[in-house]
Amino acid sequence: MSEERRTVLADAAIEVLAASGMRGLTHRAVDRAAGLPAGTTSAYLRTRSALLTALVRRLVARDQAELQEAGERMPFPRTPAELTDALEGLTVARLTGEGRVRSLARYACALESVRDPELREILVPRENAGRELARAFLAAHGVPDPEVRTRSLLACVDGLVLDHLPTGTPVPRDALEGLVAAALRR
């Protein structure tokens, strides 16, 4: 099985899911979105479960690569305002353009994972340079249990993205500032 072809199909499936929701995610719709002959998706990913699993694996891989790169290129934040700047950039990326498409697909998959333990396991938050940057910032500021605070902070940021996703409106900076201030409380 061609890994390149599976990647093309998974990327097309992300687009279909974001545009049409779970009901619209069909093998035929993925074939059309990928510009491939009818039956191609079924040949590579026979079942709906296989299609969803490939989609989620690709979604997580793309998200992880993006967060890793962002964390590596970003200077270490020294102040709460600098951490807020970084979170603001993340929320903008997740609400616009290709990030919006992946966010729509990610949340649909998160809901689907309630009934599918395999998807749930794939979607578990992973380590990356972006997460480590937030954790290191909180630790440097003397926050007790920076790991727990980092998970809480990033979950709240994710919630703000989810809240603003339907309209695509920016997450208000003061909301992010409030989350950073809460994460820093001792």
ABEGO torsion letter per residue (X at the ends): XBAAAAAAAAAAAAAAAAAAEAAABBAAAAAAAAGBBBGAAAAABABAAAAAAAAAAAAAAAAAAAAAAAAAABBBBABAAAAAAAAAAAAAAAABEAAAAAAAAAAAAAAAAAABAAAAAAABBBBBAAAAAAAAAAAAAGBBGAAAAAAAAAAAAAAAAAAAAAAGBBBBAAAAAAAAAAAABX
